[in-house]
């Protein structure tokens, strides 16, 4: 993807320094541009991160210093004189050398490209940040988890150049692959899905060892912070949120901008019109109508003021001429198919959200139906996927209220669904359930076997959801096809109506 992405900066480059001269910074070029590697001790690194309130750039925005201290609390240095609390045992802590630093380079979000850009064009900056954290913790164990082939080749080449004891782990390209628990499980050779329960990586991560896991850009920011120092680092950004950040605009433009810049200024820099509204934070983010876009600034405080979020730095304007409700339904269908399927809110809740959106599109449903469906599993999912999807849908109900009103009373807004919001390029193997209506006799067995994808109408005939078959449902669908008494159920790879996709 990075080869088709335009990269620029506003107000001066830091993470993208040297990009105007080099397609990729090898070790020699990296040192010439960024200088020698500085490795502060743990207390100094923690103090630096706290002074600039360095937050993770992967979406959650967790303070980096707190992550670092959480791992440090779980390890021991053999040369240090540890003071133990009453009842605490020294052997409950692991040796510092066992700790692991993980660069989460998973970028399963279709609209994001910033981390791939860093890994392919500035891999040594990312590895500098990982090395700084590892040195502070007293370990040499570094793992870079990536999904993209080009990024994997770039990082491996950089590791060879540095002669460092690090390894690259390839991840499955799925939306949920970047969730911290899924990354840890993938590195450990387990099924790459969220673990289903809260497990802190700092307590038990890679190989059951204390693990510092953070996003690609976060480690690049650590390297810049160590190089500049807190005072120079804070020269850009706001008093509350110093520094710059990387943003992906429209899936095709990565821009480095100072935190606190107006959203409209970034869109103007990328020659991108606001359109009918703007999605901020990606597919687990929130929609802003044009009025909110005009007031929004790209910071945690600025986005909160307009009920938005910076999230993982993904900005997706919705162009004029396409049906907003249809686009939202299309993405919700994709998100439902991307779930791990290990809890009720994902297995049954997300398909119900898609059904209520489909009904809203054709005028047979109501906004309250969608709200009810979005609220069923709130806070009770095995991971954040159902809640993130619900947030995306609920914000669309507010941002596109006028379009929804037209659908509600007309069955359509008159605009086609062009599929302008990015989705992964189809591989040709995506399957969907289909019905041969010349055979179907309304037996209803299919709805009993795969209720997530098929429900019965009031006459007892199947109503198919129409989304891709989730990986975790493939076996159940094959069973339903084989057991259909009328041989009417089948799996097709033909794209559904309005399912245009782009990379």
NUBAMAR-755699 format. One record per residue (C-alpha): residue in one letter; y, z negated, x negated. Coordinates in nm, 4 decimals, padded with zeros to 6 digits. Layout:
<pts>
r:north:up:east
a:Y:Z:X
...
</pts>
This chain:
<pts>
r:north:up:east
x:00.0000:00.0000:00.0000
x:00.2434:-00.0884:-00.2769
x:00.2706:00.2752:-00.3870
x:00.4281:00.3675:-00.0507
x:00.6578:00.0646:-00.0405
x:01.0267:00.0766:-00.1316
x:01.1475:-00.2267:-00.3304
x:01.5108:-00.3384:-00.3609
x:01.7182:-00.6527:-00.4002
x:02.0386:-00.7964:-00.2590
x:02.2682:-01.0010:-00.4796
x:02.0618:-00.9765:-00.7983
x:01.6941:-00.9642:-00.8922
x:01.4760:-01.2537:-00.9981
x:01.1215:-01.1938:-00.8798
x:01.1868:-00.8191:-00.8901
x:01.3647:-00.8265:-01.2254
x:01.2744:-00.5186:-01.4268
x:01.1503:-00.3210:-01.1272
x:01.4378:-00.0771:-01.1703
x:01.3011:00.0170:-01.5143
x:00.9249:-00.0255:-01.4926
x:00.6608:00.0551:-01.2315
x:00.4551:-00.2344:-01.3688
x:00.5438:-00.5049:-01.6171
x:00.2635:-00.5402:-01.8715
x:00.2625:-00.8487:-02.0953
x:00.5042:-00.7068:-02.3513
x:00.7517:-00.5892:-02.0875
x:00.7136:-00.9146:-01.8952
x:00.8081:-01.1217:-02.1998
x:01.1040:-00.8940:-02.2711
x:01.2305:-00.9334:-01.9131
x:01.1433:-01.2961:-01.8316
x:01.1202:-01.4593:-02.1743
x:00.8559:-01.6920:-02.3109
x:00.6367:-01.9106:-02.0924
x:00.7718:-02.2630:-02.0395
x:00.5200:-02.5287:-01.9344
x:00.6893:-02.8520:-01.8246
x:00.4857:-03.1709:-01.7968
x:00.3714:-03.2837:-01.4511
x:00.6556:-03.5339:-01.3829
x:00.9163:-03.2786:-01.4905
x:00.7640:-03.0004:-01.2809
x:00.7471:-03.2253:-00.9751
x:01.1099:-03.3300:-01.0252
x:01.2229:-02.9681:-01.0606
x:01.0408:-02.8596:-00.7455
x:01.1819:-03.1520:-00.5493
x:01.5394:-03.0853:-00.6643
x:01.5358:-02.7336:-00.5219
x:01.3036:-02.8244:-00.2324
x:01.0644:-02.5459:-00.3326
x:00.8531:-02.4532:-00.0302
x:00.5448:-02.2375:00.0024
x:00.6202:-01.8751:00.0861
x:00.2966:-01.8112:00.2735
x:00.4240:-01.9074:00.6175
x:00.3685:-02.2828:00.6542
x:00.6571:-02.3727:00.4206
x:00.4855:-02.6835:00.2801
x:00.6733:-02.8554:-00.0083
x:00.5197:-02.7463:-00.3391
x:00.5886:-03.0817:-00.5088
x:00.3832:-03.2647:-00.2455
x:00.0904:-03.0290:-00.2973
x:00.1118:-03.0812:-00.6709
x:00.1218:-03.4610:-00.6376
x:-00.1684:-03.4596:-00.3896
x:-00.3902:-03.2871:-00.6463
x:-00.2632:-03.5075:-00.9282
x:-00.3635:-03.8143:-00.7262
x:-00.7249:-03.6926:-00.7170
x:-00.7725:-03.6377:-01.0921
x:-00.7760:-03.8537:-01.4041
x:-00.6857:-03.7844:-01.7633
x:-00.9308:-03.9397:-02.0133
x:-00.6506:-04.0319:-02.2532
x:-00.4397:-04.2134:-01.9959
x:-00.4513:-04.5819:-01.9036
x:-00.4962:-04.5719:-01.5289
x:-00.3824:-04.8565:-01.3083
x:-00.6228:-04.8813:-01.0149
x:-00.5431:-05.0343:-00.6796
x:-00.7560:-05.3290:-00.5593
x:-01.0946:-05.1973:-00.4516
x:-01.0321:-04.8497:-00.5960
x:-01.2941:-04.7029:-00.8264
x:-01.2011:-04.4816:-01.1198
x:-01.5066:-04.2632:-01.0647
x:-01.3659:-04.1475:-00.7307
x:-01.1228:-03.9314:-00.9241
x:-01.2366:-03.6118:-01.0923
x:-01.1578:-03.5271:-01.4548
x:-00.8362:-03.3265:-01.4828
x:-01.0266:-03.0329:-01.6293
x:-01.2180:-03.0003:-01.2994
x:-00.9023:-02.9281:-01.0991
x:-00.8543:-02.5700:-00.9808
x:-00.5379:-02.3671:-00.9244
x:-00.5795:-02.0930:-00.6620
x:-00.3335:-01.8085:-00.6118
x:-00.3729:-01.7035:-00.2491
x:-00.3131:-01.3301:-00.2668
x:-00.4711:-01.2603:00.0716
x:-00.2344:-01.0492:00.2774
x:-00.4308:-00.9767:00.5908
x:-00.1111:-00.9492:00.7944
x:-00.0650:-00.5740:00.8597
x:00.3155:-00.5899:00.8353
x:00.3295:-00.7627:00.4965
x:00.3464:-00.6018:00.1515
x:00.5440:-00.8448:-00.0667
x:00.2484:-01.0187:-00.2304
x:00.0767:-00.6896:-00.3116
x:00.4011:-00.5727:-00.4709
x:00.4137:-00.8827:-00.6919
x:00.0474:-00.8614:-00.7916
x:00.0628:-00.4921:-00.8731
x:00.4062:-00.4751:-01.0372
x:00.4679:-00.8258:-01.1765
x:00.1223:-00.9858:-01.2208
x:00.2289:-01.1830:-01.5280
x:00.5057:-01.3575:-01.3351
x:00.2469:-01.4819:-01.0852
x:00.0078:-01.5822:-01.3642
x:00.2948:-01.7622:-01.5403
x:00.3440:-01.9769:-01.2315
x:-00.0275:-02.0485:-01.2038
x:-00.0446:-02.1350:-01.5748
x:00.2534:-02.3709:-01.5425
x:00.0840:-02.5587:-01.2570
x:-00.2533:-02.5647:-01.4348
x:-00.0983:-02.6945:-01.7565
x:00.0848:-02.9703:-01.5688
x:-00.2428:-03.0793:-01.4054
x:-00.4391:-03.0589:-01.7307
x:-00.6794:-02.7813:-01.6289
x:-00.7508:-02.4227:-01.7264
x:-00.9317:-02.3232:-01.4073
x:-00.7318:-02.0512:-01.2293
x:-00.8583:-01.8277:-00.9489
x:-00.6636:-01.5359:-00.7993
x:-00.7912:-01.4386:-00.4545
x:-00.6946:-01.0863:-00.3422
x:-00.7827:-00.8323:-00.0744
x:-00.6317:-00.5150:-00.2185
x:-00.8108:-00.2956:-00.4770
x:-00.4935:-00.2025:-00.6629
x:-00.3841:-00.5660:-00.6797
x:-00.7259:-00.6723:-00.8092
x:-00.7165:-00.4123:-01.0884
x:-00.3642:-00.5125:-01.1872
x:-00.4450:-00.8844:-01.2047
x:-00.7677:-00.8283:-01.3981
x:-00.5803:-00.6179:-01.6533
x:-00.3151:-00.8898:-01.6864
x:-00.5820:-01.1573:-01.7382
x:-00.7376:-00.9499:-02.0163
x:-00.3943:-00.9030:-02.1778
x:-00.3325:-01.2777:-02.1768
x:-00.6900:-01.3672:-02.2789
x:-00.6833:-01.6476:-02.0284
x:-00.9823:-01.8142:-01.8600
x:-00.9020:-01.6976:-01.5069
x:-01.0996:-01.4979:-01.2548
x:-01.0308:-01.2704:-00.9612
x:-01.2152:-01.3092:-00.6302
x:-01.2126:-01.0329:-00.3708
x:-01.1600:-01.1337:-00.0089
x:-01.2555:-00.9618:00.3138
x:-00.9584:-00.7778:00.4639
x:-00.9097:-00.9671:00.7898
x:-00.6095:-01.1277:00.9536
x:-00.7536:-01.4778:00.9136
x:-00.8583:-01.4245:00.5484
x:-00.5396:-01.5818:00.4154
x:-00.5895:-01.9159:00.5894
x:-00.6326:-02.1771:00.3147
x:-00.9726:-02.2969:00.4307
x:-01.1019:-01.9402:00.4598
x:-00.9867:-01.8630:00.1046
x:-01.1622:-02.1729:-00.0325
x:-01.4834:-02.0867:00.1527
x:-01.4720:-01.7286:00.0221
x:-01.4294:-01.8464:-00.3376
x:-01.7216:-02.0850:-00.2885
x:-01.9408:-01.7971:-00.1706
x:-01.9461:-01.9110:00.1916
x:-01.8547:-01.7247:00.5101
x:-01.4822:-01.6420:00.4698
x:-01.3541:-01.8038:00.7876
x:-01.1552:-02.1230:00.8503
x:-01.3819:-02.4304:00.8190
x:-01.3212:-02.5497:01.1753
x:-01.2002:-02.8923:01.0702
x:-00.9141:-03.0248:00.8620
x:-01.0173:-03.0338:00.4959
x:-00.7453:-03.0783:00.2358
x:-00.7892:-02.8528:-00.0633
x:-00.6397:-03.1289:-00.2783
x:-00.9350:-03.3504:-00.1830
x:-01.2170:-03.0976:-00.1715
x:-01.1532:-02.7346:-00.2545
x:-01.3194:-02.4909:-00.4942
x:-01.6586:-02.6310:-00.6009
x:-01.5632:-02.9499:-00.4141
x:-01.2927:-03.0147:-00.6769
x:-00.9254:-03.1032:-00.6251
x:-00.7537:-02.7685:-00.5703
x:-00.3910:-02.6573:-00.5729
x:-00.3722:-02.3533:-00.3450
x:-00.0510:-02.1687:-00.2758
x:00.0751:-01.8234:-00.1914
x:00.1386:-01.5483:-00.4489
x:00.5159:-01.5567:-00.4169
x:00.5183:-01.9365:-00.4447
x:00.3680:-01.9211:-00.7944
x:00.6151:-01.6503:-00.8932
x:00.8941:-01.8813:-00.7726
x:00.7479:-02.1639:-00.9863
x:00.7717:-01.9379:-01.2925
x:01.1339:-01.8470:-01.2140
x:01.2201:-02.2135:-01.1548
x:01.0689:-02.3222:-01.4881
x:01.2501:-02.0419:-01.6675
x:01.5938:-02.0929:-01.5099
x:01.5886:-02.4663:-01.4494
x:01.6959:-02.6261:-01.1190
x:02.0714:-02.5746:-01.1663
x:02.0588:-02.2005:-01.2327
x:01.7815:-02.1572:-00.9740
x:02.0097:-02.3151:-00.7110
x:02.2922:-02.0742:-00.7954
x:02.1477:-01.8444:-00.5284
x:02.0690:-01.9379:-00.1690
x:02.2127:-02.2296:00.0268
x:02.2674:-02.5953:-00.0600
x:01.9735:-02.6959:00.1608
x:01.7478:-02.4069:00.0613
x:01.8223:-02.2731:-00.2869
x:01.6798:-01.9559:-00.4329
x:01.5773:-01.6105:-00.3190
x:01.2850:-01.4919:-00.1122
x:01.0873:-01.1722:-00.0671
x:01.0884:-01.0049:00.2734
x:00.8849:-00.7151:00.4093
x:01.0928:-00.5036:00.6465
x:00.9117:-00.2745:00.8875
x:00.5961:-00.2867:00.6759
x:00.7362:-00.0352:00.4254
x:01.0328:-00.1978:00.2501
x:01.0174:-00.5113:00.0335
x:01.3540:-00.6670:-00.0450
x:01.4439:-00.9739:-00.2497
x:01.7349:-01.1546:-00.0848
x:01.9161:-01.4850:-00.1230
x:01.8089:-01.7469:00.1301
x:02.0734:-01.7843:00.3999
x:02.1685:-01.4180:00.4197
x:02.2329:-01.2814:00.7720
x:01.9338:-01.0979:00.9137
x:02.1531:-00.8033:01.0098
x:02.2654:-00.7634:00.6466
x:01.9040:-00.7268:00.5350
x:01.8282:-00.4746:00.8094
x:02.1379:-00.2773:00.7101
x:02.0291:-00.2800:00.3436
x:01.6973:-00.1300:00.4502
x:01.8671:00.1191:00.6862
x:01.6651:-00.0278:00.9730
x:01.8156:-00.0525:01.3239
x:01.7579:-00.3608:01.5376
x:01.6120:-00.1543:01.8192
x:01.4871:-00.3409:02.1277
x:01.4234:-00.6606:01.9363
x:01.2963:-00.7954:01.6050
x:00.9766:-00.9850:01.5278
x:01.0345:-01.2466:01.2586
x:00.7494:-01.4202:01.0760
x:00.4831:-01.1598:01.1528
x:00.2153:-01.1638:01.4218
x:00.2146:-01.5422:01.4302
x:00.5931:-01.5344:01.4430
x:00.8525:-01.5009:01.7147
x:01.0528:-01.2262:01.8823
x:01.4329:-01.2222:01.8766
x:01.6387:-01.0148:02.1179
x:01.9356:-00.8169:01.9759
x:02.1819:-01.0951:02.0611
x:01.9775:-01.3516:01.8662
x:01.9400:-01.1077:01.5744
x:02.3183:-01.0858:01.5449
x:02.3368:-01.4655:01.4941
x:02.0258:-01.5163:01.2800
x:02.0309:-01.6110:00.9119
x:01.7203:-01.6036:00.6947
x:01.6617:-01.9716:00.6304
x:01.4584:-02.2415:00.7987
x:01.7712:-02.3925:00.9537
x:01.9199:-02.0545:01.0460
x:01.6057:-01.9305:01.2160
x:01.5519:-02.2561:01.4004
x:01.9000:-02.2171:01.5505
x:01.7898:-01.8955:01.7271
x:01.4321:-02.0100:01.8037
x:01.2881:-01.7950:01.5271
x:01.0979:-01.8493:01.2048
x:01.0990:-01.7055:00.8532
x:00.7237:-01.7559:00.8257
x:00.5705:-01.5299:00.5644
x:00.8882:-01.3201:00.5384
x:00.7746:-01.0380:00.7681
x:01.0481:-00.8629:00.9693
x:00.9388:-00.6000:01.2231
x:01.2044:-00.4307:01.4398
x:01.0816:-00.2650:01.7584
x:01.2316:00.0827:01.7750
x:01.3761:00.2353:02.0897
x:01.1598:00.4534:02.3109
x:00.8329:00.2606:02.3015
x:00.7162:00.0154:02.5697
x:00.7791:-00.3417:02.4446
x:00.5183:-00.5021:02.6695
x:00.2635:-00.2385:02.5749
x:00.3269:-00.2984:02.2042
x:00.2885:-00.6749:02.2468
x:-00.0353:-00.6265:02.4408
x:-00.1671:-00.3937:02.1713
x:-00.1065:-00.6527:01.8979
x:-00.2458:-00.9375:02.1094
x:-00.5637:-00.7334:02.1570
x:-00.5899:-00.6861:01.7803
x:-00.5390:-01.0580:01.7181
x:-00.8068:-01.1478:01.9727
x:-01.0544:-00.9236:01.7899
x:-00.9595:-01.0772:01.4534
x:-01.0580:-01.4320:01.5456
x:-01.3480:-01.6165:01.3833
x:-01.4886:-01.6936:01.7273
x:-01.5860:-02.0500:01.6400
x:-01.3931:-02.2341:01.9127
x:-01.3160:-02.1963:02.2819
x:-00.9469:-02.1101:02.2423
x:-01.0448:-01.8071:02.0299
x:-01.3654:-01.7035:02.2083
x:-01.2350:-01.7276:02.5635
x:-00.8652:-01.8140:02.5429
x:-00.7423:-01.5126:02.3442
x:-00.9305:-01.2554:02.5574
x:-00.7791:-01.4210:02.8647
x:-00.4331:-01.3790:02.7112
x:-00.5033:-01.0068:02.6679
x:-00.6287:-00.9755:03.0261
x:-00.3155:-01.1372:03.1687
x:-00.0977:-00.9119:02.9531
x:-00.2859:-00.6050:03.0759
x:-00.2296:-00.7218:03.4337
x:00.1397:-00.7773:03.3607
x:00.1610:-00.4229:03.2232
x:00.0264:-00.2632:03.5410
x:00.2223:-00.4905:03.7737
x:-00.0738:-00.6848:03.9101
x:-00.0087:-01.0007:03.7073
x:00.2725:-01.2467:03.6575
x:00.4532:-01.4112:03.3691
x:00.3132:-01.7459:03.4819
x:-00.0397:-01.6061:03.4462
x:00.0362:-01.5224:03.0816
x:00.1913:-01.8636:03.0194
x:-00.1134:-02.0351:03.1646
x:-00.3478:-01.8320:02.9471
x:-00.1418:-01.9086:02.6364
x:-00.1476:-02.2817:02.7072
x:-00.5211:-02.3352:02.7539
x:-00.6164:-02.4021:02.3933
x:-00.2868:-02.5317:02.2566
x:-00.3494:-02.7604:01.9605
x:-00.7258:-02.7550:02.0106
x:-00.8291:-02.4519:01.8059
x:-01.0485:-02.4688:01.4967
x:-00.7537:-02.3185:01.3068
x:-00.3976:-02.2090:01.3811
x:-00.4912:-01.8579:01.4982
x:-00.4903:-01.9170:01.8763
x:-00.1662:-02.1165:01.8633
x:00.0009:-01.8555:01.6417
x:-00.1021:-01.5780:01.8779
x:00.0244:-01.7740:02.1781
x:00.3604:-01.8280:02.0064
x:00.3898:-01.4530:01.9443
x:00.3173:-01.3705:02.3092
x:00.5317:-01.6437:02.4649
x:00.8377:-01.5463:02.2622
x:00.7914:-01.1850:02.3784
x:00.8145:-01.2994:02.7410
x:01.1676:-01.4213:02.6688
x:01.2840:-01.1400:02.4387
x:01.1631:-00.8586:02.6660
x:01.2259:-01.0185:03.0053
x:01.4022:-00.7096:03.1439
x:01.1165:-00.4757:03.0500
x:00.8646:-00.7194:03.1969
x:01.0657:-00.7336:03.5208
x:01.0427:-00.3542:03.5524
x:00.6665:-00.3656:03.4926
x:00.6241:-00.6444:03.7428
x:00.7693:-00.4420:04.0268
x:00.7002:-00.0857:03.9154
x:00.3679:-00.1043:03.7313
x:00.5285:00.0673:03.4314
x:00.8612:00.0869:03.2495
x:00.8268:00.4624:03.2077
x:00.8000:00.4435:02.8289
x:00.4817:00.5334:02.6389
x:00.3190:00.3012:02.3852
x:00.3662:00.4795:02.0537
x:00.2017:00.2083:01.8437
x:00.4991:00.1543:01.6142
x:00.3959:-00.1981:01.5139
x:00.1669:-00.1674:01.2093
x:-00.2060:-00.2243:01.2295
x:-00.4753:-00.1574:00.9681
x:-00.5842:00.2024:00.9304
x:-00.9050:00.2485:01.1344
x:-01.2196:00.2879:00.9261
x:-01.4016:00.4752:01.2009
x:-01.6542:00.1957:01.2471
x:-01.4522:-00.0079:01.4987
x:-01.6558:-00.0405:01.8154
x:-01.5489:-00.1015:02.1748
x:-01.7484:-00.1673:02.4870
x:-01.7538:00.1214:02.7355
x:-01.9135:00.1768:03.0777
x:-02.0851:00.4934:03.2013
x:-01.9631:00.4715:03.5612
x:-02.2116:00.7370:03.6775
x:-02.4864:00.4834:03.6013
x:-02.3294:00.1413:03.6635
x:-02.4630:-00.0274:03.9782
x:-02.2706:-00.3540:03.9489
x:-02.5661:-00.5612:03.8382
x:-02.3316:-00.7985:03.6489
x:-02.5660:-00.8937:03.3640
x:-02.3183:-00.7672:03.1029
x:-02.0521:-01.0127:03.2198
x:-02.3032:-01.2945:03.1879
x:-02.4027:-01.1944:02.8325
x:-02.0554:-01.1169:02.6919
x:-01.7991:-01.2915:02.9168
x:-01.5439:-01.2709:02.6361
x:-01.5265:-00.8911:02.6730
x:-01.6418:-00.8247:03.0285
x:-01.5587:-00.9883:03.3615
x:-01.6464:-00.8830:03.7147
x:-01.3969:-00.7707:03.9761
x:-01.4154:-00.8896:04.3356
x:-01.6695:-00.6170:04.4142
x:-01.8996:-00.7255:04.1315
x:-01.8254:-00.4347:03.8979
x:-01.7420:-00.4924:03.5292
x:-01.3863:-00.4929:03.3970
x:-01.3862:-00.4306:03.0206
x:-01.1237:-00.5926:02.7992
x:-01.0871:-00.2754:02.5879
x:-01.0239:-00.4401:02.2495
x:-01.2283:-00.3932:01.9331
x:-01.5519:-00.5890:01.9269
x:-01.5025:-00.8980:01.7070
x:-01.7421:-00.9266:01.4137
x:-01.8903:-01.2459:01.5537
x:-01.9773:-01.0702:01.8834
x:-02.1538:-00.7614:01.7504
x:-02.5035:-00.9041:01.7954
x:-02.4328:-01.0253:02.1501
x:-02.2895:-00.6858:02.2470
x:-02.5958:-00.5033:02.1137
x:-02.8120:-00.7382:02.3160
x:-02.6076:-00.6673:02.6298
x:-02.6366:-00.2912:02.5735
x:-03.0128:-00.3171:02.5331
x:-03.0540:-00.5340:02.8446
x:-02.8337:-00.3338:03.0828
x:-03.0737:-00.2432:03.3720
x:-02.8854:00.0781:03.4534
x:-02.8345:00.1836:03.0878
x:-02.4639:00.2063:03.1693
x:-02.3307:-00.0134:02.8913
x:-02.2617:00.1389:02.5516
x:-02.0534:00.1008:02.2366
x:-01.7992:00.3682:02.1496
x:-01.5741:00.4269:01.8506
x:-01.3257:00.6366:02.0507
x:-00.9777:00.4792:02.0316
x:-00.8507:00.3281:02.3559
x:-00.5480:00.4751:02.5275
x:-00.2243:00.3839:02.3526
x:-00.3996:00.2613:02.0390
x:-00.2095:00.4591:01.7784
x:-00.2155:00.2834:01.4420
x:-00.0463:00.3108:01.1091
x:-00.0796:00.1402:00.7760
</pts>
